Amino acid sequence: MNNPIVMIACVSIGIGIVLGVLVVWLIYIQRRRQVVDSLVRSNNVVGRSGTVEIPFNSNTPGKVRVNVKGSLVDFTAFTDESGEFSRGDRVFIVGMKRNKVWVVSEEAFTHSSDY
C-alpha cells in the first residue's frame, strides 16, 4: 500500500460504495412512503368534467375523455339528455358503473346549480 495511486483508488471505491448504498437507502425510504394506486374508482371520476371524443345522444353511446389522477382516460358515455353531444363538447360526469359513465352537458349542470 505504499503506492499512492492504489491508495487513492481504494479510497475512491470505498467512498463510491458508501454513497451508492446511501442513495439506494434514501430511495427505498422515499418509495415506502408513496402510495401507488392506478385503479380508477367511481369517486375519482364522478363530479369531474370531460371532453366528448366520439359524438353520442340518448339513443347511442359515445366516448368521453377525462383527466383522472394526472392521466387521460377514455370512458364509454351515456346520457339521458335529449340533445346531441358533438366532438369537443364539455360534459359533466354524474354517474359511473362498470367503466361506463353517465353525463350531462356542462350548461345543464351549471344552470341546475344556480337554483
C-alpha positions in Angstrom: 0.0 0.0 0.0 3.0 2.3 -0.5 1.7 3.2 -4.0 -0.4 6.4 -3.8 -2.4 5.5 -6.9 -3.6 2.3 -5.3 -4.5 4.1 -2.0 -6.5 6.8 -3.9 -8.3 4.1 -5.9 -9.2 2.2 -2.7 -10.5 5.3 -1.0 -12.5 6.3 -4.1 -14.0 2.9 -4.4 -14.9 2.9 -0.7 -16.5 6.4 -0.9 -18.4 5.3 -4.0 -19.8 2.2 -2.3 -20.9 4.1 0.8 -22.5 6.9 -1.3 -24.2 4.3 -3.5 -25.7 2.5 -0.5 -26.8 5.8 0.9 -28.6 6.8 -2.3 -30.3 3.4 -2.6 -31.4 3.6 1.1 -32.9 7.1 0.6 -34.8 6.0 -2.5 -36.1 2.9 -0.6 -37.3 5.1 2.3 -39.0 7.6 -0.1 -40.8 4.9 -2.1 -42.1 3.2 1.1 -44.0 6.4 1.9 -45.6 6.6 -1.5 -49.0 5.0 -2.2 -49.3 3.8 -5.7 -52.9 3.2 -6.8 -53.7 3.2 -10.5 -57.1 1.8 -10.1 -59.8 4.2 -11.3 -62.8 4.2 -8.9 -66.1 6.0 -9.4 -65.3 8.6 -6.7 -62.3 9.6 -8.8 -64.5 10.2 -11.9 -67.9 11.3 -10.7 -68.0 15.1 -10.4 -65.3 15.7 -13.0 -65.7 17.3 -16.4 -64.6 15.6 -19.6 -64.4 16.2 -23.3 -66.5 14.3 -25.9 -64.3 12.3 -28.2 -67.0 10.3 -30.1 -70.4 12.0 -30.5 -73.4 10.5 -28.9 -77.0 11.1 -27.8 -79.6 9.5 -25.5 -80.0 6.6 -28.0 -76.4 5.8 -28.8 -73.3 5.6 -26.6 -70.2 7.7 -27.3 -66.8 8.3 -25.7 -65.5 10.9 -23.3 -62.0 11.7 -22.2 -61.4 12.6 -18.6 -58.3 13.6 -16.7 -58.0 11.2 -13.7 -55.0 11.2 -11.4 -52.9 13.0 -14.0 -53.7 10.6 -16.9 -56.2 10.9 -19.7 -58.8 8.1 -19.5 -61.5 7.3 -22.1 -64.9 6.0 -21.0 -67.9 4.8 -22.8 -70.5 7.6 -22.2 -74.3 7.6 -22.0 -76.8 10.4 -21.3 -80.5 10.9 -20.5 -80.5 14.4 -22.0 -82.4 14.9 -25.3 -79.7 16.8 -27.0 -76.7 15.5 -29.0 -73.2 15.8 -27.9 -70.6 16.7 -30.5 -66.8 16.1 -30.5 -65.1 18.7 -28.3 -68.2 19.4 -26.1 -67.5 19.6 -22.4 -69.6 17.3 -20.2 -70.0 16.7 -16.5 -70.0 13.2 -15.2 -72.9 12.4 -12.8 -72.6 8.6 -12.5 -70.4 5.6 -13.2 -71.0 1.9 -13.4 -68.7 -0.8 -14.8 -66.3 1.6 -16.6 -69.3 3.4 -18.2 -70.2 7.0 -17.3 -73.4 8.9 -17.4 -73.0 12.6 -18.3 -74.9 15.8 -18.7 -73.8 18.9 -20.6 -71.8 21.4 -18.6 -74.5 24.0 -19.4 -77.2 21.9 -17.9 -75.1 21.3 -14.8 -74.3 25.0 -14.3 -77.9 26.0 -14.8 -79.1 23.4 -12.3 -76.6 24.5 -9.7 -77.8 28.1 -9.9 -81.1 27.2 -8.1 
